[in-house]
Amino acid sequence: MDEQRARGAGPPQWWRHGPPGLHRWVDEQQSTRWPWRSTALLTFFVLAGSNYAAHQQTGERAALDPFARALLLVGSVLLLWRLRHPVAVVFGTAAAAMIYLGAGYPYGPVFLTVALACFSAVVAGHRRAAWAAVGMLWAGHVLVGHWLYRWLPPSGDSAASWAPEGVIATWVVAIVALSELARARREQWGRERAERAQAARRRADEERLRIARELHDVLAHSISVINVQAGVGLALLDTDPEQARTALTTIKAASKEALGEVRQVLDTLRTPGEAPRAPAPGLDRLSELVEQAASAGLTVDVEGEPPRLAPGTDLAAFRIVQEALTNVVRHSVSRHARVHVDHDRRTLRLRVDDDGPATGADAGGSGNGLAGMRERAAALGGTIEAGPRTDGGFRVLAVLPLKAKAEEDDR
């Protein structure tokens, strides 16, 4: 519903991110390929349009001759370099158009070459050069029409009216304004594309960290149980085969559970966006953690009843308790731990205590357990405090909001 509401509000997608296909056009403009097709089409249009204008302005302007057609062709062919050398092209097309008009040849689509060159220069960031070239063309047209016409063809020509100059000035301003608008929109679309790419990378990083935390919590807990039971089985294999058999049974059950949870995580990677086949664990499975800890020789007392939690908060709470008990099994001499669950209207408090002292051995751990717990809590807007107690034990205290920070941000 929120996504539909977001789609229905505000300007359409094409206005925010550009019309369909425009990014491909922009990429082509930024590339080093030669714009043959557009240049050939414009050249044909300029030559044909100027030839038509010459027939319409017979007697008013000089007839098209090879020199006039050469100027039109030069001004159009220069556009082939508009992506590589926009400054030189905008001045070259302006000079060709000014010579063409100064020679008294008929008005026509000769200004289109200057308009396209100006557009390319402004979009490429050469704004002053484009303004200077267009201003030079307009100033040259004013000089020719009101002063130099006496010495330039066609013979017997009179001074031009000032009204057309205002029209031409308006067209110049419109061309420059359109070019500036295109440049601004292009820069905005570029920023938005970069922001979307950065957001996609950030989401990928967050997903990778989430999967890494999930795999660490699953494997660290199960392998710790397997490690302890393997040691028990080896020690009792000759003296107490029945107890060794019990240890092996525990190893089999722990490894099976670990394989199932790892398979669930991998299935999520293979089919992104689909709902998981099995429900995510939560605090309603605290009894299973107690049983697993008991199989590793750790007695766990649970105090308090967990409230009804959102799935994300429930999973984070379960993993935090699981990791805390795993650390007790791996790093503490104590064989007794206490889990206290408390909550009010806004927060959930989880406290895991053991009586210590620490073994001083890492037991093959990577040291990422506490970091993973803190990341889980921070993702929900909560906190983790972990450290030795004054009486020699160790405590992990997690404070999680009942309303996750991500849900509040969505609203």
C-alpha positions as CSV (number, residue, x, y, z in Angstrom):
1,M,0.0,0.0,0.0
2,D,2.8,2.4,0.9
3,E,4.5,1.7,-2.4
4,Q,1.3,2.3,-4.4
5,R,0.7,5.5,-2.4
6,A,4.2,6.6,-3.2
7,R,3.7,6.0,-6.9
8,G,0.5,7.9,-7.0
9,A,1.9,11.0,-5.3
10,G,4.1,13.7,-6.7
11,P,5.3,14.1,-10.3
12,P,5.5,11.1,-12.6
13,Q,8.6,9.0,-12.8
14,W,9.6,10.3,-16.2
15,W,9.7,13.9,-14.9
16,R,11.9,13.0,-11.9
17,H,14.2,10.7,-13.8
18,G,13.8,11.8,-17.4
19,P,11.7,10.6,-20.3
20,P,12.1,6.9,-21.4
21,G,15.2,6.5,-23.6
22,L,16.7,9.9,-22.7
23,H,19.5,8.4,-20.6
24,R,20.5,6.3,-23.6
25,W,20.5,9.4,-25.7
26,V,22.6,11.3,-23.1
27,D,25.1,8.4,-22.9
28,E,25.4,8.5,-26.7
29,Q,26.0,12.2,-26.5
30,Q,28.7,11.6,-23.9
31,S,30.4,8.9,-25.9
32,T,33.0,9.4,-28.5
33,R,31.0,8.1,-31.5
34,W,30.5,10.3,-34.4
35,P,26.9,11.6,-34.8
36,W,26.6,10.7,-38.5
37,R,22.9,10.2,-38.8
38,S,21.7,13.4,-37.1
39,T,24.3,15.5,-39.0
40,A,23.4,14.0,-42.3
41,L,19.7,14.6,-41.6
42,L,20.3,18.2,-40.6
43,T,22.5,18.8,-43.6
44,F,19.9,17.6,-46.0
45,F,17.2,19.7,-44.2
46,V,19.4,22.9,-44.3
47,L,20.3,22.5,-48.0
48,A,16.7,21.7,-49.0
49,G,15.2,24.4,-46.8
50,S,17.7,27.0,-48.1
51,N,16.9,26.1,-51.7
52,Y,13.2,26.5,-51.0
53,A,13.8,29.9,-49.2
54,A,15.8,31.1,-52.3
55,H,12.9,30.5,-54.6
56,Q,10.6,32.3,-52.2
57,Q,12.9,35.3,-51.8
58,T,13.9,35.8,-55.4
59,G,14.8,39.4,-56.1
60,E,15.1,40.2,-52.4
61,R,18.3,38.3,-51.6
62,A,21.2,37.0,-53.6
63,A,20.7,33.7,-55.4
64,L,22.3,30.6,-54.1
65,D,25.6,29.9,-55.8
66,P,28.3,27.2,-55.2
67,F,29.9,29.4,-52.5
68,A,26.6,29.7,-50.6
69,R,26.0,25.9,-50.7
70,A,29.6,25.4,-49.6
71,L,29.0,27.7,-46.6
72,L,25.8,25.7,-45.7
73,L,27.6,22.4,-46.1
74,V,30.6,23.6,-44.0
75,G,28.3,24.8,-41.2
76,S,26.4,21.5,-41.2
77,V,29.4,19.2,-41.5
78,L,31.1,20.9,-38.5
79,L,28.4,19.4,-36.3
80,L,30.2,16.0,-36.7
81,W,32.7,17.4,-34.1
82,R,30.2,18.9,-31.8
83,L,30.7,16.2,-29.1
84,R,34.5,16.2,-29.3
85,H,35.2,20.0,-29.8
86,P,31.9,21.8,-28.9
87,V,33.6,25.3,-28.5
88,A,35.3,25.2,-31.9
89,V,32.1,23.9,-33.5
90,V,29.8,26.6,-32.0
91,F,32.2,29.4,-33.2
92,G,32.7,27.7,-36.6
93,T,28.9,27.4,-37.3
94,A,28.3,30.9,-36.1
95,A,31.1,32.3,-38.4
96,A,29.7,30.3,-41.4
97,A,26.2,31.6,-40.7
98,M,27.4,35.2,-40.4
99,I,29.4,35.0,-43.6
100,Y,26.3,33.5,-45.4
101,L,24.0,36.2,-44.2
102,G,26.6,38.9,-44.8
103,A,26.9,37.8,-48.4
104,G,23.2,38.5,-48.8
105,Y,22.0,35.0,-49.3
106,P,18.4,34.1,-48.5
107,Y,17.2,33.5,-45.0
108,G,16.3,29.9,-44.2
109,P,17.2,27.1,-41.8
110,V,20.9,28.2,-41.6
111,F,20.3,29.1,-37.9
112,L,19.6,25.5,-37.1
113,T,23.2,24.6,-37.2
114,V,24.1,27.3,-34.8
115,A,21.2,26.3,-32.5
116,L,22.4,22.7,-32.3
117,A,26.0,23.7,-31.8
118,C,25.0,26.1,-29.0
119,F,22.9,23.4,-27.4
120,S,25.8,20.9,-27.5
121,A,28.2,23.4,-26.1
122,V,25.9,24.4,-23.2
123,V,25.1,20.9,-22.3
124,A,28.8,20.0,-22.3
125,G,29.4,22.8,-19.8
126,H,30.9,25.5,-22.2
127,R,28.2,28.1,-21.5
128,R,30.2,31.2,-22.0
129,A,31.6,30.1,-25.3
130,A,28.1,29.3,-26.5
131,W,26.8,32.7,-25.3
132,A,29.7,34.5,-26.9
133,A,29.3,32.7,-30.3
134,V,25.5,33.3,-30.5
135,G,26.0,36.9,-29.3
136,M,28.7,37.4,-32.0
137,L,26.3,36.1,-34.7
138,W,23.5,38.4,-33.5
139,A,25.8,41.4,-33.3
140,G,27.2,40.6,-36.8
141,H,23.6,40.4,-38.2
142,V,22.8,43.8,-36.7
143,L,25.9,45.4,-38.2
144,V,25.2,43.9,-41.7
145,G,21.5,44.8,-41.6
146,H,22.0,48.4,-40.4
147,W,25.5,49.6,-41.5
148,L,27.6,47.2,-43.6
149,Y,24.7,46.6,-46.1
150,R,25.9,49.5,-48.2
151,W,29.1,47.6,-49.2
152,L,27.7,44.1,-49.2
153,P,25.5,42.2,-51.7
154,P,22.9,42.3,-52.9
155,S,23.3,45.7,-54.6
156,G,20.7,48.3,-53.9
157,D,19.8,46.8,-50.6
158,S,18.3,49.1,-47.9
159,A,18.6,49.1,-44.1
160,A,16.7,46.3,-42.4
161,S,13.8,47.0,-40.0
162,W,14.5,46.8,-36.3
163,A,11.5,44.6,-35.7
164,P,13.1,41.5,-37.2
165,E,16.1,42.1,-34.9
166,G,13.9,41.8,-31.9
167,V,12.5,38.5,-33.2
168,I,15.9,37.2,-33.8
169,A,17.0,38.3,-30.3
170,T,14.0,36.5,-28.9
171,W,15.0,33.3,-30.7
172,V,18.6,33.6,-29.5
173,V,17.4,33.9,-25.9
174,A,15.0,31.0,-26.4
175,I,17.8,28.8,-27.8
176,V,20.1,29.7,-24.9
177,A,17.4,29.2,-22.3
178,L,16.4,25.8,-23.7
179,S,20.1,24.7,-23.7
180,E,20.4,25.8,-20.1
181,L,17.3,24.0,-19.1
182,A,18.6,20.8,-20.8
183,R,21.9,21.2,-19.1
184,A,20.3,21.6,-15.7
185,R,17.9,18.7,-16.2
186,R,20.8,16.5,-17.4
187,E,22.9,17.3,-14.3
188,Q,19.9,16.6,-12.1
189,W,19.2,13.2,-13.8
190,G,22.9,12.4,-13.4
191,R,22.8,13.1,-9.7
192,E,19.7,11.1,-9.3
193,R,21.2,8.2,-11.2
194,A,24.3,8.3,-9.0
195,E,22.1,8.5,-5.9
196,R,20.1,5.5,-7.0
197,A,23.3,3.5,-7.8
198,Q,24.7,4.5,-4.3
199,A,21.4,3.4,-2.6
200,A,21.5,0.1,-4.5
201,R,25.1,-0.5,-3.4
202,R,24.2,0.4,0.2
203,R,21.2,-2.0,0.2
204,A,23.5,-4.7,-1.2
205,D,26.0,-4.0,1.5
206,E,23.3,-4.1,4.2
207,E,22.0,-7.4,2.8
208,R,25.5,-8.9,2.7
209,L,26.1,-7.9,6.4
210,R,22.7,-9.3,7.4
211,I,23.4,-12.6,5.8
212,A,26.9,-12.7,7.3
213,R,25.4,-12.0,10.8
214,E,22.8,-14.7,10.2
215,L,25.3,-17.3,9.1
216,H,27.7,-16.4,12.0
217,D,25.0,-16.7,14.6
218,V,23.7,-20.0,13.2
219,L,27.1,-21.6,12.7
220,A,28.8,-20.3,15.8
221,H,26.1,-21.6,18.1
222,S,25.8,-25.0,16.5
223,I,29.5,-25.6,16.0
224,S,30.2,-24.6,19.6
225,V,27.7,-27.3,20.8
226,I,29.3,-29.7,18.4
227,N,32.8,-28.8,19.6
228,V,31.9,-29.3,23.2
229,Q,30.1,-32.6,22.6
230,A,32.9,-33.8,20.4
231,G,35.3,-33.3,23.2
232,V,33.0,-35.1,25.6
233,G,32.6,-38.0,23.2
234,L,36.4,-38.4,22.7
235,A,37.0,-38.2,26.4
236,L,34.4,-40.9,27.2
237,L,34.7,-43.1,24.2
238,D,36.7,-45.8,26.0
239,T,35.4,-45.3,29.6
240,D,31.7,-44.6,29.1
241,P,30.6,-45.6,25.6
242,E,26.9,-44.8,26.4
243,Q,27.7,-41.2,27.3
244,A,29.8,-40.9,24.2
245,R,26.9,-42.2,22.2
246,T,24.7,-39.4,23.7
247,A,27.3,-36.8,22.8
248,L,27.3,-38.1,19.2
249,T,23.5,-38.0,19.1
250,T,23.7,-34.4,20.2
251,I,26.3,-33.6,17.5
252,K,24.0,-35.1,14.9
253,A,21.0,-33.1,16.0
254,A,23.0,-29.8,16.2
255,S,24.5,-30.3,12.8
256,K,21.2,-31.2,11.3
257,E,19.6,-28.0,12.7
258,A,22.6,-25.9,11.5
259,L,22.3,-27.4,8.0
260,G,18.6,-26.6,7.9
261,E,19.1,-23.0,8.9
262,V,22.0,-22.5,6.5
263,R,19.9,-24.0,3.7
264,Q,17.2,-21.5,4.5
265,V,19.6,-18.6,4.2
266,L,21.0,-19.9,0.9
267,D,17.5,-20.4,-0.5
268,T,16.8,-16.8,0.3
269,L,19.9,-15.9,-1.8
270,R,18.9,-18.0,-4.7
271,T,15.3,-16.7,-4.8
272,P,15.4,-13.1,-3.7
273,G,12.1,-11.5,-2.9
274,E,10.3,-14.7,-2.1
275,A,8.9,-15.5,1.3
276,P,11.1,-17.9,3.4
277,R,9.8,-21.4,3.4
278,A,10.2,-21.7,7.2
279,P,9.3,-19.0,9.8
280,A,12.2,-17.1,11.2
281,P,13.1,-18.0,14.8
282,G,11.9,-15.9,17.7
283,L,11.8,-15.7,21.5
284,D,9.1,-18.4,21.4
285,R,11.9,-20.8,20.8
286,L,13.9,-19.9,23.9
287,S,13.2,-23.4,25.2
288,E,15.1,-24.8,22.3
289,L,18.1,-22.6,23.1
290,V,17.9,-23.9,26.7
291,E,17.9,-27.5,25.5
292,Q,20.8,-26.9,23.2
293,A,22.8,-25.2,25.9
294,A,22.0,-28.1,28.3
295,S,23.4,-30.5,25.7
296,A,26.6,-28.5,25.8
297,G,26.7,-28.7,29.6
298,L,25.3,-25.3,30.4
299,T,22.3,-24.8,32.7
300,V,20.1,-21.8,31.7
301,D,17.4,-20.2,33.8
302,V,14.8,-18.1,32.0
303,E,12.9,-15.4,33.9
304,G,10.1,-13.3,32.4
305,E,7.8,-13.7,29.4
306,P,8.5,-12.1,26.1
307,P,5.8,-9.9,24.6
308,R,4.3,-10.2,21.1
309,L,7.0,-8.8,18.8
310,A,7.4,-7.8,15.1
311,P,9.2,-10.5,13.1
312,G,12.4,-8.4,12.7
313,T,12.6,-7.6,16.4
314,D,11.8,-11.1,17.4
315,L,14.5,-12.6,15.2
316,A,17.1,-10.0,16.4
317,A,16.2,-10.8,20.1
318,F,16.5,-14.5,19.5
319,R,19.9,-14.2,17.8
320,I,21.2,-11.9,20.6
321,V,20.3,-14.4,23.3
322,Q,21.7,-17.2,21.1
323,E,25.0,-15.5,20.6
324,A,25.2,-14.5,24.3
325,L,24.7,-18.2,25.4
326,T,27.2,-19.3,22.7
327,N,29.8,-17.0,24.2
328,V,29.1,-18.4,27.7
329,V,29.7,-22.0,26.3
330,R,32.8,-21.0,24.5
331,H,34.5,-18.4,26.8
332,S,33.3,-18.9,30.3
333,V,34.2,-21.4,33.0
334,S,30.8,-21.1,34.5
335,R,28.2,-23.8,33.6
336,H,25.3,-21.7,34.7
337,A,23.6,-18.7,32.9
338,R,20.5,-16.6,33.5
339,V,18.3,-15.0,30.9
340,H,16.0,-12.3,32.1
341,V,13.3,-10.9,29.8
342,D,11.5,-7.7,30.7
343,H,9.5,-5.1,28.8
344,D,7.3,-2.1,29.1
345,R,5.2,-0.3,26.5
346,R,8.1,0.9,24.5
347,T,11.2,-1.3,25.0
348,L,12.2,-4.9,25.4
349,R,15.1,-5.6,27.8
350,L,17.1,-8.8,27.5
351,R,19.8,-9.6,30.1
352,V,22.1,-12.6,29.9
353,D,24.4,-13.2,32.9
354,D,27.0,-15.8,33.8
355,D,29.2,-16.1,36.8
356,G,32.5,-16.5,35.0
357,P,35.5,-16.3,35.0
358,A,36.5,-16.3,31.4
359,T,38.5,-19.3,30.1
360,G,41.0,-17.1,28.2
361,A,40.7,-19.2,25.1
362,D,39.0,-18.1,21.9
363,A,37.9,-21.6,21.0
364,G,38.3,-20.8,17.4
365,G,36.0,-17.8,17.4
366,S,36.3,-14.9,15.0
367,G,35.5,-12.1,17.5
368,N,32.5,-11.0,15.4
369,G,29.8,-12.1,17.9
370,L,29.5,-8.9,19.9
371,A,29.8,-6.8,16.8
372,G,27.0,-8.7,15.2
373,M,24.8,-8.2,18.2
374,R,25.4,-4.5,18.2
375,E,24.7,-4.3,14.5
376,R,21.4,-6.1,15.0
377,A,20.4,-3.8,17.8
378,A,21.5,-0.6,16.0
379,A,19.4,-1.6,12.9
380,L,16.3,-1.6,15.1
381,G,17.3,1.6,17.0
382,G,18.4,-0.3,20.1
383,T,21.6,-0.7,22.1
384,I,23.8,-3.5,23.4
385,E,26.0,-3.3,26.6
386,A,28.4,-6.1,27.2
387,G,31.2,-6.4,29.7
388,P,32.4,-7.9,33.0
389,R,30.4,-7.5,36.2
390,T,31.9,-6.3,39.4
391,D,31.4,-9.7,41.0
392,G,33.5,-11.4,38.4
393,G,30.8,-12.6,35.9
394,F,29.8,-11.3,32.5
395,R,26.7,-9.5,31.4
396,V,25.0,-8.8,28.0
397,L,22.2,-6.3,28.2
398,A,20.1,-5.6,25.1
399,V,17.5,-2.8,24.9
400,L,15.3,-3.0,21.8
401,P,12.4,-0.8,20.9
402,L,9.1,-2.6,20.5
403,K,8.4,-0.4,17.4
404,A,11.4,-0.8,15.1
405,K,13.2,2.3,13.7
406,A,12.7,1.1,10.1
407,E,8.9,1.0,10.6
408,E,8.9,4.5,11.9
409,D,11.0,5.7,9.0
410,D,8.6,4.2,6.5
411,R,5.7,6.1,8.1
